Amino acid sequence: MNTDSPALTTGNAPKSAVPLRRILVVLIVGMALYFGYAMWQGLEKLRAGLEHFHWIAFAAACALAFGNYVLRFFKWEFYLARLEIRGVNKLDSFLIFLSGFVLTVSPGKVGEVFKSVVLEETYGVPAPKTAPIVVAERVTDLIGVIVLILIGSLGFSGGIVPVAIGSTLVIVLLAVISSRKLSMGLIALTRRLPGRLGTFGPKLEVAYGSLSVLVTFRNLVAPTLMSIGAWSLECMALWVILWGFGEPVSAPLATFFYATSTLMGAVIPVPGGLGVTEAALRSQMIEIGKVSPDVSTDAMYLVRFATLWFAVLVGFVALAALKRRHPNLLKGN
């Protein structure tokens, strides 16, 4: 077996020191900020607004969010195949992918690289080899969200600014990755960093080898189409929740609101886009969608619970299931 297809064994998989306590701290801090914001908005007012809400809409929103996860899992499988990583049980692969949502509340969702660590511990696949999948996922997600913003903005001019910002980010990132000379030059700089930071150079070289494969045009098309489909489901989650409040906001407009707020939460380096995504989502519903401030606040919270916090819950359930299937997983924590 060649070096691109590492031996996949559960018995001799290397153990990584995964700081689970830090994961919990990040999660708790994120939840504290979130519920603190809710209290600032006024819990009594929130409860009053939910009295006439059709809760079947919230269940539908969670189902749509889970559909997003399934489509993105197909991207994960696509990338593993392109990196010639074979022999991973499909159920394990699905649970490993979902376990990455444990760190959804991280800047740019970079914490989802956790699934690469879990894959290394369960199947012995080196984490630096698969960690670039997270970057490839973010690139295709950005492109997908930009397309959805364009679709949602048809009929009014409000979409040009977020589209321009997102497109610029994608172009710059792809330009850096496609230039081996530039990328290797940046990696070489890390070797000069003091202490442990200087040891990341070799790992980054391995990561770049994988990343340069994943972001070729041939390997961007299918994942980008999957991203468009996946994120359109979460956009529809907002539309369904607004329907639950009896607000007649069109599907394209709901798509624009959710896609632009998601983009803003992604490009500003705060955990899970907390605060940024919520503020953008609520203000757009009020100013552009003419939704009442109270309903906008309630809808914003519900869609974030159905997408962000539901994802974290799914991640912990998946990780617990993996622990049952692989008792030695994260044993050192």
Secondary structure per residue as TSV (DSSP state, phi and psi in degrees):
chain	resnum	aa	ss	phi	psi
A	1	M	-	360.0	133.7
A	2	N	-	-78.7	175.2
A	3	T	T	-69.9	-18.7
A	4	D	T	-80.9	-10.4
A	5	S	S	-126.5	78.4
A	6	P	-	-61.7	151.1
A	7	A	-	-60.6	129.1
A	8	L	-	-103.6	99.5
A	9	T	-	-133.1	141.8
A	10	T	S	-87.6	-24.0
A	11	G	S	-73.2	-37.2
A	12	N	S	-109.2	17.3
A	13	A	-	-63.4	136.9
A	14	P	-	-66.2	148.0
A	15	K	-	-100.4	129.2
A	16	S	-	-107.3	143.0
A	17	A	-	-80.0	96.7
A	18	V	-	-96.2	116.0
A	19	P	-	-76.0	83.5
A	20	L	H	-62.4	-32.8
A	21	R	H	-61.2	-38.1
A	22	R	H	-67.0	-36.2
A	23	I	H	-59.8	-46.2
A	24	L	H	-65.7	-37.6
A	25	V	H	-62.7	-45.8
A	26	V	H	-59.1	-44.3
A	27	L	H	-63.7	-45.0
A	28	I	H	-65.1	-41.7
A	29	V	H	-62.6	-43.5
A	30	G	H	-60.8	-44.2
A	31	M	H	-66.7	-38.0
A	32	A	H	-62.6	-43.6
A	33	L	H	-62.4	-40.8
A	34	Y	H	-65.7	-49.3
A	35	F	H	-73.2	-26.2
A	36	G	H	-64.0	-40.4
A	37	Y	H	-65.0	-37.8
A	38	A	H	-63.7	-41.7
A	39	M	H	-65.8	-36.7
A	40	W	H	-64.0	-36.7
A	41	Q	H	-70.6	-26.8
A	42	G	-	108.8	99.0
A	43	L	H	-63.9	-35.5
A	44	E	H	-63.2	-41.5
A	45	K	H	-66.1	-36.9
A	46	L	H	-64.7	-44.8
A	47	R	H	-61.2	-42.2
A	48	A	H	-62.3	-37.6
A	49	G	H	-70.8	-22.8
A	50	L	H	-88.5	-5.6
A	51	E	T	-60.6	-33.1
A	52	H	T	-107.6	15.2
A	53	F	-	-80.2	139.4
A	54	H	-	-86.6	104.5
A	55	W	T	-68.1	-15.1
A	56	I	H	-61.1	-28.0
A	57	A	H	-66.7	-36.8
A	58	F	H	-68.2	-40.6
A	59	A	H	-61.9	-40.5
A	60	A	H	-65.1	-37.2
A	61	A	H	-64.6	-41.0
A	62	C	H	-64.4	-39.1
A	63	A	H	-64.7	-40.5
A	64	L	H	-64.5	-40.4
A	65	A	H	-62.3	-41.3
A	66	F	H	-66.0	-33.8
A	67	G	H	-60.8	-36.7
A	68	N	H	-58.8	-43.6
A	69	Y	H	-65.4	-38.3
A	70	V	H	-64.9	-45.5
A	71	L	H	-63.7	-38.3
A	72	R	H	-71.2	-27.0
A	73	F	H	-64.1	-38.0
A	74	F	H	-61.6	-34.1
A	75	K	H	-64.2	-44.4
A	76	W	H	-56.5	-45.7
A	77	E	H	-65.4	-38.3
A	78	F	H	-60.3	-46.0
A	79	Y	H	-67.6	-40.6
A	80	L	H	-59.5	-40.9
A	81	A	H	-64.7	-40.2
A	82	R	H	-67.5	-28.3
A	83	L	T	-89.6	7.5
A	84	E	T	57.6	39.8
A	85	I	-	-99.1	110.8
A	86	R	-	-124.6	166.0
A	87	G	-	90.8	4.3
A	88	V	-	-85.1	121.8
A	89	N	-	-53.5	134.4
A	90	K	H	-62.5	-39.6
A	91	L	H	-66.0	-43.6
A	92	D	H	-60.4	-42.1
A	93	S	H	-60.5	-41.9
A	94	F	H	-64.5	-44.3
A	95	L	H	-67.6	-37.8
A	96	I	H	-62.7	-44.2
A	97	F	H	-60.4	-47.9
A	98	L	H	-64.8	-31.2
A	99	S	H	-61.9	-24.1
A	100	G	G	-62.9	-20.5
A	101	F	G	-72.8	-10.9
A	102	V	G	-55.1	-35.1
A	103	L	G	-108.4	33.3
A	104	T	-	-59.4	-34.8
A	105	V	S	-81.4	70.1
A	106	S	S	-145.9	152.8
A	107	P	B	-55.5	123.4
A	108	G	T	63.2	13.5
A	109	K	T	59.6	24.5
A	110	V	G	-65.0	-18.6
A	111	G	G	-63.4	-13.8
A	112	E	G	-67.6	-7.0
A	113	V	G	-64.8	-11.9
A	114	F	H	-53.5	-34.3
A	115	K	H	-66.8	-26.6
A	116	S	H	-68.8	-37.1
A	117	V	H	-65.6	-42.5
A	118	V	H	-65.0	-39.6
A	119	L	H	-63.8	-37.5
A	120	E	H	-65.0	-42.6
A	121	E	H	-72.0	-30.2
A	122	T	H	-91.5	-33.4
A	123	Y	H	-126.6	2.5
A	124	G	-	74.4	14.1
A	125	V	-	-80.5	121.1
A	126	P	-	-54.5	128.5
A	127	A	H	-57.7	-39.8
A	128	P	H	-60.3	-24.1
A	129	K	H	-73.6	-36.2
A	130	T	H	-102.3	-14.8
A	131	A	T	-56.1	-35.3
A	132	P	H	-61.8	-15.7
A	133	I	H	-58.1	-35.8
A	134	V	H	-61.8	-41.0
A	135	V	H	-65.0	-45.2
A	136	A	H	-61.6	-38.7
A	137	E	H	-62.2	-43.8
A	138	R	H	-66.5	-37.3
A	139	V	H	-62.4	-50.6
A	140	T	H	-68.1	-32.8
A	141	D	H	-64.3	-42.5
A	142	L	H	-60.3	-45.5
A	143	I	H	-62.0	-44.1
A	144	G	H	-61.6	-43.2
A	145	V	H	-66.4	-38.5
A	146	I	H	-62.0	-42.6
A	147	V	H	-61.0	-42.0
A	148	L	H	-66.5	-35.6
A	149	I	H	-63.5	-42.9
A	150	L	H	-60.3	-45.1
A	151	I	H	-63.1	-45.0
A	152	G	H	-69.3	-24.9
A	153	S	T	-89.4	0.1
A	154	L	T	-58.7	124.5
A	155	G	T	106.5	-14.9
A	156	F	S	-149.0	160.8
A	157	S	G	-92.1	8.1
A	158	G	G	-71.4	-11.6
A	159	G	G	-89.7	-7.1
A	160	I	H	-66.7	-37.2
A	161	V	H	-67.0	-53.5
A	162	P	H	-62.6	-34.1
A	163	V	H	-64.0	-42.8
A	164	A	H	-64.5	-42.5
A	165	I	H	-63.4	-49.9
A	166	G	H	-63.0	-42.5
A	167	S	H	-63.5	-40.0
A	168	T	H	-62.6	-43.3
A	169	L	H	-61.3	-44.8
A	170	V	H	-63.6	-45.3
A	171	I	H	-63.1	-44.4
A	172	V	H	-62.9	-45.6
A	173	L	H	-63.3	-44.7
A	174	L	H	-66.6	-34.6
A	175	A	H	-65.1	-41.4
A	176	V	H	-65.9	-45.6
A	177	I	H	-66.8	-39.0
A	178	S	H	-72.2	-20.0
A	179	S	-	-93.3	101.5
A	180	R	H	-61.6	-38.1
A	181	K	H	-61.9	-46.6
A	182	L	H	-65.9	-44.5
A	183	S	H	-63.8	-45.9
A	184	M	H	-67.8	-29.7
A	185	G	H	-65.9	-42.2
A	186	L	H	-65.9	-39.0
A	187	I	H	-65.0	-39.1
A	188	A	H	-60.7	-32.9
A	189	L	H	-63.5	-32.3
A	190	T	H	-66.4	-27.3
A	191	R	H	-65.6	-22.4
A	192	R	T	-90.2	-5.0
A	193	L	S	-71.0	148.9
A	194	P	S	-74.3	156.0
A	195	G	G	64.7	-146.0
A	196	R	G	-65.7	-25.1
A	197	L	G	-59.1	-33.4
A	198	G	G	-70.0	-15.2
A	199	T	G	-85.2	-4.6
A	200	F	G	-79.6	-12.1
A	201	G	H	-52.5	-55.1
A	202	P	H	-58.7	-38.9
A	203	K	H	-66.3	-38.2
A	204	L	H	-67.6	-32.8
A	205	E	H	-65.0	-42.2
A	206	V	H	-62.7	-43.2
A	207	A	H	-62.9	-41.5
A	208	Y	H	-64.5	-36.4
A	209	G	H	-58.5	-40.6
A	210	S	H	-72.0	-43.4
A	211	L	H	-63.8	-40.0
A	212	S	H	-63.5	-26.6
A	213	V	H	-76.0	-41.2
A	214	L	H	-72.3	-26.3
A	215	V	T	-105.1	17.8
A	216	T	S	-67.9	157.0
A	217	F	H	-55.5	-41.2
A	218	R	H	-59.2	-35.8
A	219	N	H	-95.8	6.8
A	220	L	H	-98.4	-28.9
A	221	V	H	-64.3	-59.1
A	222	A	H	-61.7	-47.5
A	223	P	H	-61.4	-34.7
A	224	T	H	-66.1	-41.3
A	225	L	H	-61.9	-39.5
A	226	M	H	-64.0	-39.2
A	227	S	H	-64.1	-42.1
A	228	I	H	-59.7	-45.9
A	229	G	H	-64.9	-43.2
A	230	A	H	-63.6	-48.9
A	231	W	H	-76.5	-21.5
A	232	S	H	-65.7	-30.9
A	233	L	H	-65.3	-41.7
A	234	E	H	-71.4	-30.7
A	235	C	H	-62.7	-40.1
A	236	M	H	-69.0	-23.7
A	237	A	H	-62.3	-39.9
A	238	L	H	-65.5	-43.0
A	239	W	H	-60.8	-42.3
A	240	V	H	-65.2	-41.7
A	241	I	H	-65.6	-41.0
A	242	L	H	-63.5	-35.8
A	243	W	H	-61.3	-38.7
A	244	G	H	-61.4	-24.2
A	245	F	T	-93.4	-2.0
A	246	G	T	77.7	23.5
A	247	E	-	-94.7	119.6
A	248	P	-	-81.6	60.9
A	249	V	-	-90.7	132.9
A	250	S	-	-68.2	156.8
A	251	A	H	-61.6	-43.4
A	252	P	H	-60.9	-37.8
A	253	L	H	-69.5	-41.9
A	254	A	H	-62.0	-36.8
A	255	T	H	-62.3	-44.2
A	256	F	H	-62.5	-45.8
A	257	F	H	-59.1	-50.1
A	258	Y	H	-70.2	-41.5
A	259	A	H	-66.5	-43.2
A	260	T	H	-68.2	-40.8
A	261	S	H	-68.1	-34.1
A	262	T	H	-65.1	-42.6
A	263	L	H	-62.3	-44.7
A	264	M	H	-63.8	-39.9
A	265	G	H	-67.2	-26.5
A	266	A	H	-80.8	-38.5
A	267	V	H	-83.2	-20.5
A	268	I	S	-95.2	119.2
A	269	P	-	-73.2	70.4
A	270	V	S	-122.0	148.9
A	271	P	B	-55.0	119.2
A	272	G	T	62.3	13.7
A	273	G	T	69.2	16.9
A	274	L	T	-56.7	130.1
A	275	G	T	89.5	-48.4
A	276	V	H	-69.9	-52.4
A	277	T	H	-61.3	-44.1
A	278	E	H	-62.0	-46.0
A	279	A	H	-64.2	-42.9
A	280	A	H	-65.3	-41.8
A	281	L	H	-64.0	-47.4
A	282	R	H	-65.9	-45.0
A	283	S	H	-64.5	-37.4
A	284	Q	H	-68.1	-39.5
A	285	M	H	-62.2	-36.9
A	286	I	H	-75.5	-51.0
A	287	E	H	-78.5	-38.5
A	288	I	T	-99.4	-43.2
A	289	G	T	-83.4	-9.7
A	290	K	-	57.9	32.2
A	291	V	-	-83.1	142.2
A	292	S	-	-61.6	148.9
A	293	P	H	-55.7	-41.5
A	294	D	H	-65.7	-45.8
A	295	V	H	-67.1	-36.9
A	296	S	H	-60.6	-42.1
A	297	T	H	-64.2	-47.4
A	298	D	H	-63.3	-44.0
A	299	A	H	-64.4	-38.5
A	300	M	H	-61.6	-46.2
A	301	Y	H	-63.8	-44.9
A	302	L	H	-64.8	-41.9
A	303	V	H	-69.6	-31.3
A	304	R	H	-73.1	-35.5
A	305	F	I	-65.9	-37.8
A	306	A	I	-75.4	-17.9
A	307	T	I	-115.4	-60.4
A	308	L	I	-69.5	-60.1
A	309	W	I	-74.0	-30.3
A	310	F	H	-63.3	-38.2
A	311	A	H	-62.9	-42.2
A	312	V	H	-61.9	-43.7
A	313	L	H	-61.4	-45.8
A	314	V	H	-59.2	-40.3
A	315	G	H	-60.9	-43.8
A	316	F	H	-68.4	-38.0
A	317	V	H	-63.5	-43.6
A	318	A	H	-63.6	-40.9
A	319	L	H	-65.6	-39.3
A	320	A	H	-64.3	-40.8
A	321	A	H	-64.5	-38.9
A	322	L	H	-64.9	-38.3
A	323	K	H	-62.4	-34.2
A	324	R	H	-70.3	-36.8
A	325	R	H	-79.9	-28.7
A	326	H	-	-131.3	84.0
A	327	P	T	-56.9	-25.9
A	328	N	T	-84.2	-2.1
A	329	L	T	-62.8	128.4
A	330	L	T	53.9	34.7
A	331	K	T	-63.2	-28.4
A	332	G	T	-79.1	3.4
A	333	N	-	-111.0	360.0
